[in-house]
């Protein structure tokens, strides 16, 4: 949130929100944020694969006259 505020103050565009790409480009200039972003990349890539697979499965289910519900939940730790 602080980074978002800095973006607005720096660019003096309080009335115009940046696009995601503009915000990401500015955010990636912060070394600490970039390192954290890169450390999470494998997790987000996996989630993206799940989303793509779910979309394909949803189309197949729809063509067969079915609906589908998929959830991804963490395992309960003992």
PyMOL Python script that loads the backbone (N, CA, C, O; Angstrom):
from pymol import cmd

cmd.read_pdbstr("""\
ATOM      1  N   UNK A   1       0.821  -1.188   0.000  1.00  0.00           N
ATOM      2  CA  UNK A   1       0.000   0.000   0.000  1.00  0.00           C
ATOM      3  C   UNK A   1       0.868   1.256   0.000  1.00  0.00           C
ATOM      4  O   UNK A   1       0.566   2.228  -0.692  1.00  0.00           O
ATOM      5  N   UNK A   2       1.934   1.229   0.771  1.00  0.00           N
ATOM      6  CA  UNK A   2       2.835   2.374   0.814  1.00  0.00           C
ATOM      7  C   UNK A   2       3.452   2.620  -0.554  1.00  0.00           C
ATOM      8  O   UNK A   2       3.596   3.767  -0.977  1.00  0.00           O
ATOM      9  N   UNK A   3       3.815   1.553  -1.241  1.00  0.00           N
ATOM     10  CA  UNK A   3       4.404   1.692  -2.565  1.00  0.00           C
ATOM     11  C   UNK A   3       3.406   2.338  -3.526  1.00  0.00           C
ATOM     12  O   UNK A   3       3.786   3.177  -4.342  1.00  0.00           O
ATOM     13  N   UNK A   4       2.150   1.957  -3.434  1.00  0.00           N
ATOM     14  CA  UNK A   4       1.113   2.530  -4.276  1.00  0.00           C
ATOM     15  C   UNK A   4       0.995   4.031  -4.005  1.00  0.00           C
ATOM     16  O   UNK A   4       0.883   4.827  -4.937  1.00  0.00           O
ATOM     17  N   UNK A   5       1.020   4.410  -2.733  1.00  0.00           N
ATOM     18  CA  UNK A   5       0.944   5.818  -2.352  1.00  0.00           C
ATOM     19  C   UNK A   5       2.152   6.582  -2.906  1.00  0.00           C
ATOM     20  O   UNK A   5       2.006   7.677  -3.449  1.00  0.00           O
ATOM     21  N   UNK A   6       3.342   5.994  -2.764  1.00  0.00           N
ATOM     22  CA  UNK A   6       4.546   6.646  -3.285  1.00  0.00           C
ATOM     23  C   UNK A   6       4.432   6.880  -4.786  1.00  0.00           C
ATOM     24  O   UNK A   6       4.874   7.910  -5.295  1.00  0.00           O
ATOM     25  N   UNK A   7       3.843   5.930  -5.486  1.00  0.00           N
ATOM     26  CA  UNK A   7       3.682   6.072  -6.927  1.00  0.00           C
ATOM     27  C   UNK A   7       2.820   7.289  -7.247  1.00  0.00           C
ATOM     28  O   UNK A   7       3.155   8.076  -8.132  1.00  0.00           O
ATOM     29  N   UNK A   8       1.714   7.441  -6.527  1.00  0.00           N
ATOM     30  CA  UNK A   8       0.826   8.573  -6.764  1.00  0.00           C
ATOM     31  C   UNK A   8       1.503   9.900  -6.425  1.00  0.00           C
ATOM     32  O   UNK A   8       1.429  10.851  -7.203  1.00  0.00           O
ATOM     33  N   UNK A   9       2.158   9.967  -5.276  1.00  0.00           N
ATOM     34  CA  UNK A   9       2.791  11.211  -4.851  1.00  0.00           C
ATOM     35  C   UNK A   9       3.907  11.587  -5.819  1.00  0.00           C
ATOM     36  O   UNK A   9       4.031  12.747  -6.212  1.00  0.00           O
ATOM     37  N   UNK A  10       4.712  10.611  -6.198  1.00  0.00           N
ATOM     38  CA  UNK A  10       5.828  10.871  -7.107  1.00  0.00           C
ATOM     39  C   UNK A  10       5.334  11.421  -8.446  1.00  0.00           C
ATOM     40  O   UNK A  10       5.924  12.346  -9.004  1.00  0.00           O
ATOM     41  N   UNK A  11       4.255  10.845  -8.947  1.00  0.00           N
ATOM     42  CA  UNK A  11       3.749  11.246 -10.258  1.00  0.00           C
ATOM     43  C   UNK A  11       2.641  12.286 -10.192  1.00  0.00           C
ATOM     44  O   UNK A  11       2.146  12.746 -11.221  1.00  0.00           O
ATOM     45  N   UNK A  12       2.254  12.655  -8.963  1.00  0.00           N
ATOM     46  CA  UNK A  12       1.223  13.674  -8.753  1.00  0.00           C
ATOM     47  C   UNK A  12      -0.021  13.394  -9.599  1.00  0.00           C
ATOM     48  O   UNK A  12      -0.574  14.285 -10.245  1.00  0.00           O
ATOM     49  N   UNK A  13      -0.441  12.128  -9.573  1.00  0.00           N
ATOM     50  CA  UNK A  13      -1.609  11.733 -10.357  1.00  0.00           C
ATOM     51  C   UNK A  13      -2.667  11.138  -9.441  1.00  0.00           C
ATOM     52  O   UNK A  13      -3.162  10.041  -9.700  1.00  0.00           O
ATOM     53  N   UNK A  14      -3.013  11.832  -8.394  1.00  0.00           N
ATOM     54  CA  UNK A  14      -3.974  11.318  -7.423  1.00  0.00           C
ATOM     55  C   UNK A  14      -5.339  11.044  -8.061  1.00  0.00           C
ATOM     56  O   UNK A  14      -6.098  10.217  -7.555  1.00  0.00           O
ATOM     57  N   UNK A  15      -5.658  11.724  -9.158  1.00  0.00           N
ATOM     58  CA  UNK A  15      -6.961  11.519  -9.782  1.00  0.00           C
ATOM     59  C   UNK A  15      -6.943  10.424 -10.843  1.00  0.00           C
ATOM     60  O   UNK A  15      -8.001  10.048 -11.348  1.00  0.00           O
ATOM     61  N   UNK A  16      -5.783   9.910 -11.187  1.00  0.00           N
ATOM     62  CA  UNK A  16      -5.693   8.865 -12.209  1.00  0.00           C
ATOM     63  C   UNK A  16      -4.926   7.672 -11.656  1.00  0.00           C
ATOM     64  O   UNK A  16      -3.776   7.804 -11.236  1.00  0.00           O
ATOM     65  N   UNK A  17      -5.561   6.523 -11.658  1.00  0.00           N
ATOM     66  CA  UNK A  17      -4.897   5.317 -11.179  1.00  0.00           C
ATOM     67  C   UNK A  17      -3.994   4.769 -12.277  1.00  0.00           C
ATOM     68  O   UNK A  17      -4.356   4.811 -13.452  1.00  0.00           O
ATOM     69  N   UNK A  18      -2.833   4.260 -11.909  1.00  0.00           N
ATOM     70  CA  UNK A  18      -1.952   3.678 -12.923  1.00  0.00           C
ATOM     71  C   UNK A  18      -2.506   2.330 -13.384  1.00  0.00           C
ATOM     72  O   UNK A  18      -3.264   1.678 -12.666  1.00  0.00           O
ATOM     73  N   UNK A  19      -2.123   1.931 -14.574  1.00  0.00           N
ATOM     74  CA  UNK A  19      -2.471   0.579 -15.018  1.00  0.00           C
ATOM     75  C   UNK A  19      -1.621  -0.387 -14.200  1.00  0.00           C
ATOM     76  O   UNK A  19      -0.651   0.022 -13.560  1.00  0.00           O
ATOM     77  N   UNK A  20      -1.978  -1.647 -14.220  1.00  0.00           N
ATOM     78  CA  UNK A  20      -1.195  -2.637 -13.487  1.00  0.00           C
ATOM     79  C   UNK A  20       0.243  -2.652 -13.994  1.00  0.00           C
ATOM     80  O   UNK A  20       1.185  -2.715 -13.203  1.00  0.00           O
ATOM     81  N   UNK A  21       0.408  -2.593 -15.300  1.00  0.00           N
ATOM     82  CA  UNK A  21       1.752  -2.632 -15.873  1.00  0.00           C
ATOM     83  C   UNK A  21       2.584  -1.429 -15.441  1.00  0.00           C
ATOM     84  O   UNK A  21       3.772  -1.576 -15.152  1.00  0.00           O
ATOM     85  N   UNK A  22       1.979  -0.238 -15.393  1.00  0.00           N
ATOM     86  CA  UNK A  22       2.695   0.951 -14.928  1.00  0.00           C
ATOM     87  C   UNK A  22       3.107   0.797 -13.469  1.00  0.00           C
ATOM     88  O   UNK A  22       4.236   1.105 -13.087  1.00  0.00           O
ATOM     89  N   UNK A  23       2.165   0.313 -12.666  1.00  0.00           N
ATOM     90  CA  UNK A  23       2.452   0.122 -11.247  1.00  0.00           C
ATOM     91  C   UNK A  23       3.543  -0.924 -11.042  1.00  0.00           C
ATOM     92  O   UNK A  23       4.451  -0.725 -10.234  1.00  0.00           O
ATOM     93  N   UNK A  24       3.460  -2.041 -11.772  1.00  0.00           N
ATOM     94  CA  UNK A  24       4.446  -3.118 -11.627  1.00  0.00           C
ATOM     95  C   UNK A  24       5.840  -2.630 -12.040  1.00  0.00           C
ATOM     96  O   UNK A  24       6.831  -2.930 -11.374  1.00  0.00           O
ATOM     97  N   UNK A  25       5.905  -1.886 -13.131  1.00  0.00           N
ATOM     98  CA  UNK A  25       7.188  -1.359 -13.600  1.00  0.00           C
ATOM     99  C   UNK A  25       7.830  -0.486 -12.528  1.00  0.00           C
ATOM    100  O   UNK A  25       9.027  -0.600 -12.263  1.00  0.00           O
ATOM    101  N   UNK A  26       7.037   0.381 -11.915  1.00  0.00           N
ATOM    102  CA  UNK A  26       7.535   1.257 -10.860  1.00  0.00           C
ATOM    103  C   UNK A  26       7.909   0.455  -9.615  1.00  0.00           C
ATOM    104  O   UNK A  26       8.938   0.708  -8.989  1.00  0.00           O
ATOM    105  N   UNK A  27       7.073  -0.503  -9.268  1.00  0.00           N
ATOM    106  CA  UNK A  27       7.305  -1.306  -8.064  1.00  0.00           C
ATOM    107  C   UNK A  27       8.583  -2.129  -8.179  1.00  0.00           C
ATOM    108  O   UNK A  27       9.294  -2.306  -7.190  1.00  0.00           O
ATOM    109  N   UNK A  28       8.881  -2.630  -9.366  1.00  0.00           N
ATOM    110  CA  UNK A  28      10.049  -3.486  -9.559  1.00  0.00           C
ATOM    111  C   UNK A  28      11.372  -2.727  -9.427  1.00  0.00           C
ATOM    112  O   UNK A  28      12.440  -3.339  -9.416  1.00  0.00           O
ATOM    113  N   UNK A  29      11.304  -1.425  -9.329  1.00  0.00           N
ATOM    114  CA  UNK A  29      12.520  -0.639  -9.099  1.00  0.00           C
ATOM    115  C   UNK A  29      13.004  -0.796  -7.662  1.00  0.00           C
ATOM    116  O   UNK A  29      14.168  -0.528  -7.364  1.00  0.00           O
ATOM    117  N   UNK A  30      12.117  -1.229  -6.775  1.00  0.00           N
ATOM    118  CA  UNK A  30      12.457  -1.457  -5.370  1.00  0.00           C
ATOM    119  C   UNK A  30      13.114  -2.842  -5.251  1.00  0.00           C
ATOM    120  O   UNK A  30      12.469  -3.859  -5.507  1.00  0.00           O
ATOM    121  N   UNK A  31      14.384  -2.878  -4.867  1.00  0.00           N
ATOM    122  CA  UNK A  31      15.150  -4.126  -4.806  1.00  0.00           C
ATOM    123  C   UNK A  31      14.529  -5.163  -3.864  1.00  0.00           C
ATOM    124  O   UNK A  31      14.460  -6.347  -4.195  1.00  0.00           O
ATOM    125  N   UNK A  32      14.084  -4.713  -2.702  1.00  0.00           N
ATOM    126  CA  UNK A  32      13.502  -5.633  -1.719  1.00  0.00           C
ATOM    127  C   UNK A  32      12.204  -6.243  -2.253  1.00  0.00           C
ATOM    128  O   UNK A  32      11.966  -7.442  -2.111  1.00  0.00           O
ATOM    129  N   UNK A  33      11.380  -5.413  -2.862  1.00  0.00           N
ATOM    130  CA  UNK A  33      10.131  -5.908  -3.422  1.00  0.00           C
ATOM    131  C   UNK A  33      10.403  -6.879  -4.569  1.00  0.00           C
ATOM    132  O   UNK A  33       9.745  -7.915  -4.672  1.00  0.00           O
ATOM    133  N   UNK A  34      11.363  -6.554  -5.429  1.00  0.00           N
ATOM    134  CA  UNK A  34      11.688  -7.422  -6.555  1.00  0.00           C
ATOM    135  C   UNK A  34      12.172  -8.788  -6.073  1.00  0.00           C
ATOM    136  O   UNK A  34      11.799  -9.816  -6.638  1.00  0.00           O
ATOM    137  N   UNK A  35      13.001  -8.800  -5.031  1.00  0.00           N
ATOM    138  CA  UNK A  35      13.500 -10.065  -4.489  1.00  0.00           C
ATOM    139  C   UNK A  35      12.349 -10.918  -3.950  1.00  0.00           C
ATOM    140  O   UNK A  35      12.307 -12.127  -4.176  1.00  0.00           O
ATOM    141  N   UNK A  36      11.427 -10.286  -3.242  1.00  0.00           N
ATOM    142  CA  UNK A  36      10.264 -11.016  -2.710  1.00  0.00           C
ATOM    143  C   UNK A  36       9.385 -11.532  -3.847  1.00  0.00           C
ATOM    144  O   UNK A  36       8.901 -12.663  -3.799  1.00  0.00           O
ATOM    145  N   UNK A  37       9.184 -10.710  -4.856  1.00  0.00           N
ATOM    146  CA  UNK A  37       8.383 -11.095  -6.030  1.00  0.00           C
ATOM    147  C   UNK A  37       9.003 -12.326  -6.696  1.00  0.00           C
ATOM    148  O   UNK A  37       8.298 -13.282  -7.021  1.00  0.00           O
ATOM    149  N   UNK A  38      10.303 -12.298  -6.892  1.00  0.00           N
ATOM    150  CA  UNK A  38      10.987 -13.420  -7.542  1.00  0.00           C
ATOM    151  C   UNK A  38      10.939 -14.680  -6.689  1.00  0.00           C
ATOM    152  O   UNK A  38      10.853 -15.784  -7.228  1.00  0.00           O
ATOM    153  N   UNK A  39      10.992 -14.535  -5.357  1.00  0.00           N
ATOM    154  CA  UNK A  39      10.947 -15.714  -4.496  1.00  0.00           C
ATOM    155  C   UNK A  39       9.580 -16.394  -4.553  1.00  0.00           C
ATOM    156  O   UNK A  39       9.474 -17.595  -4.304  1.00  0.00           O
ATOM    157  N   UNK A  40       8.539 -15.635  -4.877  1.00  0.00           N
ATOM    158  CA  UNK A  40       7.182 -16.185  -4.959  1.00  0.00           C
ATOM    159  C   UNK A  40       6.798 -16.649  -6.364  1.00  0.00           C
ATOM    160  O   UNK A  40       5.737 -17.242  -6.556  1.00  0.00           O
ATOM    161  N   UNK A  41       7.656 -16.379  -7.339  1.00  0.00           N
ATOM    162  CA  UNK A  41       7.348 -16.721  -8.733  1.00  0.00           C
ATOM    163  C   UNK A  41       6.930 -18.184  -8.927  1.00  0.00           C
ATOM    164  O   UNK A  41       5.924 -18.423  -9.595  1.00  0.00           O
ATOM    165  N   UNK A  42       7.646 -19.174  -8.379  1.00  0.00           N
ATOM    166  CA  UNK A  42       7.238 -20.571  -8.602  1.00  0.00           C
ATOM    167  C   UNK A  42       5.813 -20.864  -8.108  1.00  0.00           C
ATOM    168  O   UNK A  42       5.068 -21.605  -8.750  1.00  0.00           O
ATOM    169  N   UNK A  43       5.450 -20.287  -6.986  1.00  0.00           N
ATOM    170  CA  UNK A  43       4.104 -20.499  -6.445  1.00  0.00           C
ATOM    171  C   UNK A  43       3.043 -19.910  -7.376  1.00  0.00           C
ATOM    172  O   UNK A  43       2.020 -20.544  -7.636  1.00  0.00           O
ATOM    173  N   UNK A  44       3.287 -18.704  -7.871  1.00  0.00           N
ATOM    174  CA  UNK A  44       2.324 -18.079  -8.764  1.00  0.00           C
ATOM    175  C   UNK A  44       2.253 -18.791 -10.112  1.00  0.00           C
ATOM    176  O   UNK A  44       1.180 -18.871 -10.712  1.00  0.00           O
ATOM    177  N   UNK A  45       3.378 -19.305 -10.592  1.00  0.00           N
ATOM    178  CA  UNK A  45       3.367 -20.051 -11.847  1.00  0.00           C
ATOM    179  C   UNK A  45       2.538 -21.326 -11.704  1.00  0.00           C
ATOM    180  O   UNK A  45       1.807 -21.699 -12.622  1.00  0.00           O
ATOM    181  N   UNK A  46       2.652 -21.995 -10.554  1.00  0.00           N
ATOM    182  CA  UNK A  46       1.860 -23.191 -10.304  1.00  0.00           C
ATOM    183  C   UNK A  46       0.378 -22.849 -10.248  1.00  0.00           C
ATOM    184  O   UNK A  46      -0.445 -23.551 -10.836  1.00  0.00           O
ATOM    185  N   UNK A  47       0.037 -21.789  -9.554  1.00  0.00           N
ATOM    186  CA  UNK A  47      -1.366 -21.372  -9.483  1.00  0.00           C
ATOM    187  C   UNK A  47      -1.910 -21.015 -10.867  1.00  0.00           C
ATOM    188  O   UNK A  47      -3.066 -21.303 -11.177  1.00  0.00           O
ATOM    189  N   UNK A  48      -1.083 -20.395 -11.687  1.00  0.00           N
ATOM    190  CA  UNK A  48      -1.510 -20.047 -13.041  1.00  0.00           C
ATOM    191  C   UNK A  48      -1.817 -21.312 -13.843  1.00  0.00           C
ATOM    192  O   UNK A  48      -2.769 -21.337 -14.622  1.00  0.00           O
ATOM    193  N   UNK A  49      -1.017 -22.354 -13.656  1.00  0.00           N
ATOM    194  CA  UNK A  49      -1.272 -23.628 -14.347  1.00  0.00           C
ATOM    195  C   UNK A  49      -2.589 -24.239 -13.874  1.00  0.00           C
ATOM    196  O   UNK A  49      -3.343 -24.778 -14.684  1.00  0.00           O
ATOM    197  N   UNK A  50      -2.872 -24.163 -12.576  1.00  0.00           N
ATOM    198  CA  UNK A  50      -4.144 -24.665 -12.056  1.00  0.00           C
ATOM    199  C   UNK A  50      -5.314 -23.901 -12.670  1.00  0.00           C
ATOM    200  O   UNK A  50      -6.323 -24.500 -13.041  1.00  0.00           O
ATOM    201  N   UNK A  51      -5.181 -22.598 -12.777  1.00  0.00           N
ATOM    202  CA  UNK A  51      -6.254 -21.770 -13.333  1.00  0.00           C
ATOM    203  C   UNK A  51      -6.503 -22.126 -14.794  1.00  0.00           C
ATOM    204  O   UNK A  51      -7.652 -22.259 -15.214  1.00  0.00           O
ATOM    205  N   UNK A  52      -5.436 -22.282 -15.566  1.00  0.00           N
ATOM    206  CA  UNK A  52      -5.596 -22.656 -16.981  1.00  0.00           C
ATOM    207  C   UNK A  52      -6.264 -24.023 -17.118  1.00  0.00           C
ATOM    208  O   UNK A  52      -7.146 -24.210 -17.956  1.00  0.00           O
ATOM    209  N   UNK A  53      -5.836 -24.977 -16.289  1.00  0.00           N
ATOM    210  CA  UNK A  53      -6.428 -26.316 -16.333  1.00  0.00           C
ATOM    211  C   UNK A  53      -7.904 -26.262 -15.951  1.00  0.00           C
ATOM    212  O   UNK A  53      -8.730 -26.937 -16.566  1.00  0.00           O
ATOM    213  N   UNK A  54      -8.237 -25.466 -14.942  1.00  0.00           N
ATOM    214  CA  UNK A  54      -9.630 -25.333 -14.510  1.00  0.00           C
ATOM    215  C   UNK A  54     -10.486 -24.738 -15.624  1.00  0.00           C
ATOM    216  O   UNK A  54     -11.621 -25.167 -15.829  1.00  0.00           O
ATOM    217  N   UNK A  55      -9.953 -23.759 -16.340  1.00  0.00           N
ATOM    218  CA  UNK A  55     -10.712 -23.158 -17.435  1.00  0.00           C
ATOM    219  C   UNK A  55     -10.988 -24.178 -18.534  1.00  0.00           C
ATOM    220  O   UNK A  55     -12.093 -24.231 -19.073  1.00  0.00           O
ATOM    221  N   UNK A  56      -9.981 -24.988 -18.865  1.00  0.00           N
ATOM    222  CA  UNK A  56     -10.170 -26.015 -19.888  1.00  0.00           C
ATOM    223  C   UNK A  56     -11.200 -27.044 -19.429  1.00  0.00           C
ATOM    224  O   UNK A  56     -12.082 -27.435 -20.193  1.00  0.00           O
ATOM    225  N   UNK A  57     -11.079 -27.473 -18.187  1.00  0.00           N
ATOM    226  CA  UNK A  57     -12.009 -28.456 -17.637  1.00  0.00           C
ATOM    227  C   UNK A  57     -13.424 -27.893 -17.580  1.00  0.00           C
ATOM    228  O   UNK A  57     -14.392 -28.615 -17.819  1.00  0.00           O
ATOM    229  N   UNK A  58     -13.545 -26.623 -17.269  1.00  0.00           N
ATOM    230  CA  UNK A  58     -14.846 -25.977 -17.221  1.00  0.00           C
ATOM    231  C   UNK A  58     -15.509 -25.974 -18.593  1.00  0.00           C
ATOM    232  O   UNK A  58     -16.713 -26.203 -18.704  1.00  0.00           O
ATOM    233  N   UNK A  59     -14.724 -25.716 -19.637  1.00  0.00           N
ATOM    234  CA  UNK A  59     -15.265 -25.734 -21.000  1.00  0.00           C
ATOM    235  C   UNK A  59     -15.745 -27.133 -21.371  1.00  0.00           C
ATOM    236  O   UNK A  59     -16.798 -27.288 -21.990  1.00  0.00           O
ATOM    237  N   UNK A  60     -14.980 -28.139 -20.997  1.00  0.00           N
ATOM    238  CA  UNK A  60     -15.370 -29.526 -21.285  1.00  0.00           C
ATOM    239  C   UNK A  60     -16.647 -29.880 -20.533  1.00  0.00           C
ATOM    240  O   UNK A  60     -17.575 -30.450 -21.107  1.00  0.00           O
ATOM    241  N   UNK A  61     -16.692 -29.538 -19.245  1.00  0.00           N
ATOM    242  CA  UNK A  61     -17.874 -29.829 -18.436  1.00  0.00           C
ATOM    243  C   UNK A  61     -19.097 -29.124 -19.008  1.00  0.00           C
ATOM    244  O   UNK A  61     -20.180 -29.704 -19.070  1.00  0.00           O
ATOM    245  N   UNK A  62     -18.923 -27.876 -19.425  1.00  0.00           N
ATOM    246  CA  UNK A  62     -20.027 -27.104 -19.992  1.00  0.00           C
ATOM    247  C   UNK A  62     -20.538 -27.771 -21.273  1.00  0.00           C
ATOM    248  O   UNK A  62     -21.746 -27.859 -21.491  1.00  0.00           O
ATOM    249  N   UNK A  63     -19.621 -28.235 -22.109  1.00  0.00           N
ATOM    250  CA  UNK A  63     -20.014 -28.904 -23.353  1.00  0.00           C
ATOM    251  C   UNK A  63     -20.788 -30.190 -23.074  1.00  0.00           C
ATOM    252  O   UNK A  63     -21.625 -30.598 -23.879  1.00  0.00           O
ATOM    253  N   UNK A  64     -20.517 -30.819 -21.956  1.00  0.00           N
ATOM    254  CA  UNK A  64     -21.210 -32.054 -21.578  1.00  0.00           C
ATOM    255  C   UNK A  64     -22.466 -31.786 -20.755  1.00  0.00           C
ATOM    256  O   UNK A  64     -23.171 -32.718 -20.367  1.00  0.00           O
ATOM    257  N   UNK A  65     -22.742 -30.512 -20.489  1.00  0.00           N
ATOM    258  CA  UNK A  65     -23.928 -30.159 -19.730  1.00  0.00           C
ATOM    259  C   UNK A  65     -23.746 -30.235 -18.221  1.00  0.00           C
ATOM    260  O   UNK A  65     -24.718 -30.390 -17.482  1.00  0.00           O
ATOM    261  N   UNK A  66     -22.527 -30.129 -17.772  1.00  0.00           N
ATOM    262  CA  UNK A  66     -22.231 -30.183 -16.339  1.00  0.00           C
ATOM    263  C   UNK A  66     -21.608 -28.871 -15.885  1.00  0.00           C
ATOM    264  O   UNK A  66     -21.105 -28.088 -16.692  1.00  0.00           O
ATOM    265  N   UNK A  67     -21.651 -28.652 -14.591  1.00  0.00           N
ATOM    266  CA  UNK A  67     -20.882 -27.553 -14.004  1.00  0.00           C
ATOM    267  C   UNK A  67     -19.818 -28.206 -13.128  1.00  0.00           C
ATOM    268  O   UNK A  67     -19.939 -29.369 -12.743  1.00  0.00           O
ATOM    269  N   UNK A  68     -18.804 -27.461 -12.830  1.00  0.00           N
ATOM    270  CA  UNK A  68     -17.700 -28.032 -12.066  1.00  0.00           C
ATOM    271  C   UNK A  68     -17.305 -27.083 -10.945  1.00  0.00           C
ATOM    272  O   UNK A  68     -17.349 -25.863 -11.102  1.00  0.00           O
ATOM    273  N   UNK A  69     -16.926 -27.653  -9.829  1.00  0.00           N
ATOM    274  CA  UNK A  69     -16.458 -26.855  -8.697  1.00  0.00           C
ATOM    275  C   UNK A  69     -15.116 -27.436  -8.264  1.00  0.00           C
ATOM    276  O   UNK A  69     -15.009 -28.617  -7.937  1.00  0.00           O
ATOM    277  N   UNK A  70     -14.108 -26.591  -8.269  1.00  0.00           N
ATOM    278  CA  UNK A  70     -12.761 -27.010  -7.886  1.00  0.00           C
ATOM    279  C   UNK A  70     -12.252 -26.060  -6.820  1.00  0.00           C
ATOM    280  O   UNK A  70     -12.430 -24.847  -6.930  1.00  0.00           O
ATOM    281  N   UNK A  71     -11.621 -26.602  -5.788  1.00  0.00           N
ATOM    282  CA  UNK A  71     -11.022 -25.732  -4.776  1.00  0.00           C
ATOM    283  C   UNK A  71      -9.627 -26.259  -4.444  1.00  0.00           C
ATOM    284  O   UNK A  71      -9.362 -27.459  -4.512  1.00  0.00           O
ATOM    285  N   UNK A  72      -8.773 -25.353  -4.093  1.00  0.00           N
ATOM    286  CA  UNK A  72      -7.415 -25.676  -3.707  1.00  0.00           C
ATOM    287  C   UNK A  72      -7.235 -25.181  -2.290  1.00  0.00           C
ATOM    288  O   UNK A  72      -7.225 -23.976  -2.042  1.00  0.00           O
ATOM    289  N   UNK A  73      -7.092 -26.109  -1.358  1.00  0.00           N
ATOM    290  CA  UNK A  73      -7.001 -25.757   0.041  1.00  0.00           C
ATOM    291  C   UNK A  73      -5.737 -26.350   0.656  1.00  0.00           C
ATOM    292  O   UNK A  73      -5.337 -27.456   0.291  1.00  0.00           O
ATOM    293  N   UNK A  74      -5.116 -25.646   1.565  1.00  0.00           N
ATOM    294  CA  UNK A  74      -3.910 -26.183   2.210  1.00  0.00           C
ATOM    295  C   UNK A  74      -4.268 -27.384   3.095  1.00  0.00           C
ATOM    296  O   UNK A  74      -5.363 -27.467   3.652  1.00  0.00           O
ATOM    297  N   UNK A  75      -3.324 -28.292   3.204  1.00  0.00           N
ATOM    298  CA  UNK A  75      -3.529 -29.444   4.082  1.00  0.00           C
ATOM    299  C   UNK A  75      -3.523 -28.974   5.530  1.00  0.00           C
ATOM    300  O   UNK A  75      -2.836 -28.019   5.893  1.00  0.00           O
ATOM    301  N   UNK A  76      -4.301 -29.668   6.339  1.00  0.00           N
ATOM    302  CA  UNK A  76      -4.310 -29.351   7.758  1.00  0.00           C
ATOM    303  C   UNK A  76      -3.057 -29.952   8.393  1.00  0.00           C
ATOM    304  O   UNK A  76      -2.725 -31.117   8.173  1.00  0.00           O
ATOM    305  N   UNK A  77      -2.395 -29.155   9.162  1.00  0.00           N
ATOM    306  CA  UNK A  77      -1.169 -29.628   9.825  1.00  0.00           C
ATOM    307  C   UNK A  77      -1.522 -30.235  11.163  1.00  0.00           C
ATOM    308  O   UNK A  77      -2.422 -29.764  11.857  1.00  0.00           O
ATOM    309  N   UNK A  78      -0.815 -31.268  11.512  1.00  0.00           N
ATOM    310  CA  UNK A  78      -1.078 -31.956  12.776  1.00  0.00           C
ATOM    311  C   UNK A  78      -0.266 -31.376  13.881  1.00  0.00           C
ATOM    312  O   UNK A  78      -0.359 -31.833  15.021  1.00  0.00           O
TER     313      UNK A  78
END
""", "prot")
cmd.dss("prot")
cmd.show_as("cartoon", "prot")
cmd.util.cbc("prot")
cmd.orient("prot")
